[in-house]
Amino acid sequence: MKRLIVVADFTKNKIGNDSSILLSEDRIRRAQMLKSEEEVHKFISAERITMAAIAKFFALEHPQIVGAVGEKPILQNRKDLSFSRSYASNLLALAMEEKGTIGVDAEEIKKADAMVMKYFFTEKEKEYVEHAVDPDFAFSLIWTRKESFIKCTGKGLQYGFHLLDTTPTQEKGGGQKMFANNDCVNGYAINSYQIGNTVLSVCSERDDEFPLFLQMR
């Protein structure tokens, strides 16, 4: 069972500000490593919303996230359940997968960067951006697809960003989910979404539907 949750204004969300949802000691230490109060607040809000979502959708009481600096966070009391989150500005994207691994990345649409494309994009991806009606959107889309794959597989250095091709194979459709079917990238399924000025991509071991739940209150 897969879940994709998008929470707008997540730093103001009542769940994200619920002090009764307690972080583990190593996650508190992770928060303390951040540079500003705003970053700390975003991290803690995202952590609380993640725990509340896991409890709600997977009927797990008191989920505990563990993982020190430099470690991938996991659930101490449900290690078979994979989750990933990413936030862009004040939007939080949270992906969860009960069977297999999952990764999500969200980015505000930003100007296409020629130097980034030179060193990190495949030739096919460069062509996709250069021939797009909106190159800035296409650039951000490709970047989130790459990041979601790395988060899902943990194999970034093994593949190399410049060798990992995530170019969409379908025409963009209507609605928030961009493509009717998932793309297959090295055996993993990827699809993407646009919500306002934010693009996000999800990568999963399982080639099935990516449901979207827009808000947690």
Secondary structure as GFF3:
##gff-version 3
##sequence-region A 1 217
A	DSSP	beta_strand	2	8	.	.	.	ID=ss1
A	DSSP	three_ten_helix	10	12	.	.	.	ID=ss2
A	DSSP	alpha_helix	25	32	.	.	.	ID=ss3
A	DSSP	alpha_helix	37	58	.	.	.	ID=ss4
A	DSSP	beta_strand	65	66	.	.	.	ID=ss5
A	DSSP	beta_strand	74	75	.	.	.	ID=ss6
A	DSSP	beta_strand	82	88	.	.	.	ID=ss7
A	DSSP	beta_strand	91	97	.	.	.	ID=ss8
A	DSSP	beta_strand	102	108	.	.	.	ID=ss9
A	DSSP	alpha_helix	114	120	.	.	.	ID=ss10
A	DSSP	alpha_helix	123	130	.	.	.	ID=ss11
A	DSSP	alpha_helix	135	153	.	.	.	ID=ss12
A	DSSP	alpha_helix	156	159	.	.	.	ID=ss13
A	DSSP	three_ten_helix	161	163	.	.	.	ID=ss14
A	DSSP	beta_strand	183	185	.	.	.	ID=ss15
A	DSSP	beta_strand	188	195	.	.	.	ID=ss16
A	DSSP	beta_strand	198	204	.	.	.	ID=ss17
###
